[in-house]
Each structure stands twice: as C-alpha cells, then as structure tokens.
C-alpha cells in the first residue's frame, strides 16, 4: 500500500548513514543519496516501493544493507550490474558511494524502472537503466563484461547465475543478499567471503566467484 516516507533533512540522512557505512561518504555521495531519498518519498506516495513494515528502519534496512557491500567491491572495479533494482537498493546506493563504478540497473517492472530513471537523473548519477527481465539468454543491453553483479531482492536460478558469471571479468564477483544457508550455485561457481548484515543473525551478503578450476579453464 503506498504511503508517505518519514521526513528527513539532508543533515539527518547524513547523520543516520555515518554509522551504517563501512566507508566514509563524501559530500557528493551524500547529495546523491539525499536526492534519491527525496525522489523515493515522492514516488512512494503512489507506488509502494518501500513497504510500511520497513519504513521505520529505512536507513538501516535499505541504505545500510546496500552500503554494507562496499568492502566486497574492489576499488579497481569499473563496471557493475544490479539485478532487480526495484527502489534502487543496492545498485543506486552503491553507484552514489562509488562514482568510478559504471552501474547498470535492471528492473523488469515498468513503473519501478521509471522510478529508477527519475531517481538517477535527480541524483545526477549516470546509471544505465534497463527495463528487462534477467533470464537466459541474457537480455540485450547488458555490458558484455562486468566486474560486479549485485542481487538483493531477486532469486536467480542457477542457470541465470551461470550466464552472468560467464561475463565476469577475471577476479569479478557476484554479491548475493542471502539468509543463513548458501544458495544453489551452478558448476564453476563457489561461495567465498560473506558480510553479516547489522541487526540480523542470519542475513548476510555472500560473495560468489568462479571456482579456481573454472578460472584456470578460461585462461
């Protein structure tokens, strides 16, 4: 059900994000994140991007869980794809925090895709926004090679994960927001490091990379 988000000033947003982000956020990033929050509030009155159950913890549950991925994204990463971007978590938030990362936001629902276009424009973030479904074969418009894939609110089947992994650069990784148990992975992929999400015993971000044997075959 659509509803109004709590009012936050830019200073309140900045103060709330400071303890949540594992990396310092500069003024440019905070400007972009506040612009995103303002656009999110405007759209949420008519399109339920954020449900009422998480509105009271929007900074920790949504912005904080997106920013928690930053330690798993190498500084040299240059291209990323966020599958199932929805309200911009985590893709648009990561794009704000890492300006050197060219982000492609992928959303199958047209109205949410329209929101992403508006939010990226308002935040002055040069994100590519695609209104397509992530499936096999991979949809047109995705970069031919990328360093990072993020998947927070979308369950991808092993064959889709395998197709995405086929476009990872050497050393690239897929980041999955998961629960206590590792998801089913296709042959050639292996679970790696994980980051626990604040305020949750089971939820975490799991890093998935090419298994060493698979990586050697590609070389």
C-alpha positions in Angstrom: 0.0 0.0 0.0 1.5 3.4 -1.0 2.3 5.8 1.9 4.5 8.7 2.7 8.0 8.1 4.0 9.3 9.8 7.2 10.6 13.3 6.6 14.4 13.5 6.8 16.6 16.6 6.2 19.9 16.1 4.5 21.7 16.5 7.8 19.5 13.8 9.4 20.2 11.5 6.5 23.9 12.1 6.7 24.0 11.6 10.4 22.0 8.4 10.1 24.2 7.0 7.4 27.5 7.7 9.1 27.5 4.8 11.5 26.0 2.5 8.9 28.6 2.9 6.1 31.8 0.9 6.3 33.5 3.6 4.2 33.3 7.4 4.6 30.7 9.1 2.4 31.8 12.4 0.8 29.5 15.3 0.2 28.9 14.4 -3.4 27.8 10.9 -2.3 25.5 12.3 0.4 24.0 14.8 -2.1 23.2 11.9 -4.4 21.7 9.7 -1.6 19.6 12.5 -0.3 18.3 13.2 -3.8 17.4 9.5 -4.1 15.6 9.6 -0.8 13.6 12.7 -1.8 12.6 11.0 -5.1 11.8 7.8 -3.3 9.5 9.7 -0.9 7.7 11.4 -3.8 7.1 8.1 -5.7 6.2 6.0 -2.7 3.0 8.0 -2.2 1.6 6.4 -5.3 3.8 3.3 -5.9 4.7 1.1 -3.0 8.5 0.9 -3.4 9.1 0.6 0.3 6.5 -1.3 2.3 5.2 0.1 5.6 6.8 -2.7 7.6 10.3 -1.4 6.9 9.6 2.4 6.7 10.7 3.0 10.3 14.1 1.4 9.7 14.6 2.6 6.1 18.2 3.8 6.7 19.4 0.6 8.4 17.3 -1.9 6.5 17.7 -0.4 3.0 20.6 2.1 2.8 22.7 0.4 5.4 22.3 -3.0 3.8 23.3 -1.6 0.4 26.4 0.2 1.8 27.4 -3.0 3.7 28.5 -4.4 0.3 31.3 -1.8 -0.2 34.1 -3.9 1.4 33.4 -6.6 -1.1 33.7 -4.3 -4.1 37.4 -3.8 -5.0 38.5 -0.2 -5.7 39.6 -1.2 -9.2 36.1 -2.4 -10.2 34.8 -0.3 -13.0 31.5 -2.0 -14.3 28.6 -3.4 -12.3 25.1 -4.8 -12.9 22.3 -4.7 -10.3 19.7 -7.3 -11.0 16.2 -6.5 -9.7 17.0 -2.9 -8.7 13.4 -2.0 -7.5 13.7 1.1 -5.4 17.4 1.5 -6.1 18.8 -0.9 -3.3 21.6 -1.7 -3.6 22.5 -0.6 -7.1 21.8 3.1 -7.0 23.2 3.5 -3.4 26.4 1.8 -4.4 26.7 4.0 -7.5 26.4 7.0 -5.3 29.1 5.8 -3.0 31.5 4.6 -5.8 31.4 7.2 -8.5 34.0 5.4 -10.6 31.8 2.3 -11.0 29.6 2.3 -14.1 26.3 0.9 -12.8 23.6 -0.8 -14.9 20.2 -1.0 -13.0 18.0 -3.8 -14.3 14.3 -3.9 -13.4 11.5 -5.9 -15.0 8.6 -3.9 -13.7 8.0 -0.8 -15.9 6.8 1.6 -13.1 9.8 0.7 -10.9 12.1 1.2 -13.9 10.5 4.6 -14.5 11.3 5.5 -10.9 14.9 4.4 -11.3 15.3 6.7 -14.4 13.8 9.6 -12.4 15.9 8.9 -9.3 19.2 8.5 -11.2 18.5 11.7 -13.0 17.7 13.7 -9.8 20.8 12.3 -8.1 23.0 13.1 -11.1 24.2 9.5 -11.4 25.0 8.3 -14.9 23.4 4.9 -14.3 22.1 2.9 -17.3 18.5 1.7 -16.5 17.2 -1.3 -18.4 13.5 -2.4 -18.3 14.2 -6.1 -18.9 14.0 -9.4 -17.1 17.2 -11.2 -16.1 17.0 -14.6 -17.6 18.6 -17.0 -20.1 19.6 -15.9 -22.6 20.7 -12.7 -21.0 18.7 -9.7 -22.2 20.2 -7.2 -24.7 21.7 -4.0 -23.2 23.8 -5.7 -20.5 27.5 -4.9 -20.7 29.5 -7.6 -22.4 31.8 -7.9 -19.4 31.4 -6.6 -15.9 33.3 -6.8 -12.6 30.4 -6.9 -10.1 26.9 -8.3 -10.1 24.6 -7.4 -7.1 21.3 -9.3 -6.4 19.4 -8.3 -3.2 15.7 -8.7 -3.8 15.6 -11.3 -6.6 16.0 -15.0 -6.6 18.0 -16.1 -9.6 18.1 -19.7 -10.8 21.5 -21.4 -11.1 21.4 -21.2 -14.9 21.0 -17.4 -14.7 23.8 -17.1 -12.2 25.9 -19.2 -14.5 25.1 -17.0 -17.5 26.0 -13.8 -15.5 29.2 -15.5 -14.3 30.2 -16.1 -17.9 30.5 -12.3 -18.4 32.5 -11.7 -15.2 35.9 -10.2 -15.7 38.9 -12.0 -14.2 38.5 -11.6 -10.5 34.9 -10.5 -10.9 32.3 -11.5 -8.3 28.5 -11.8 -7.7 27.2 -10.4 -4.5 24.0 -12.1 -3.1 21.9 -10.9 -0.2 21.0 -14.2 1.4 20.0 -15.9 4.6 21.8 -18.4 6.7 22.2 -21.0 4.0 24.1 -20.7 0.8 22.0 -20.8 -2.4 22.3 -23.4 -5.1 25.1 -22.5 -7.4 25.9 -23.8 -10.9 29.1 -25.7 -11.6 32.1 -23.5 -11.8 31.0 -21.1 -9.1 32.0 -21.2 -5.4 30.9 -19.3 -2.3 33.5 -17.1 -0.8 33.6 -14.3 1.8 30.4 -13.0 3.4 29.5 -10.0 5.4 26.8 -10.2 8.2 24.1 -7.5 8.0 23.7 -5.4 11.1 20.6 -6.1 13.2 20.3 -9.7 11.8 21.6 -13.0 13.0 21.1 -14.8 9.7 21.1 -12.3 6.9 24.3 -11.6 5.1 25.9 -10.6 1.8 27.6 -13.6 0.1 30.4 -13.3 -2.4 30.3 -15.8 -5.2 33.3 -16.2 -7.6 34.5 -18.6 -10.2 35.9 -21.7 -8.7 39.7 -21.9 -9.1 39.4 -24.9 -11.6 36.9 -23.0 -13.7 39.0 -19.9 -13.7 42.0 -21.9 -15.0 40.0 -23.3 -17.8 39.0 -19.8 -19.0 42.6 -18.7 -19.1 
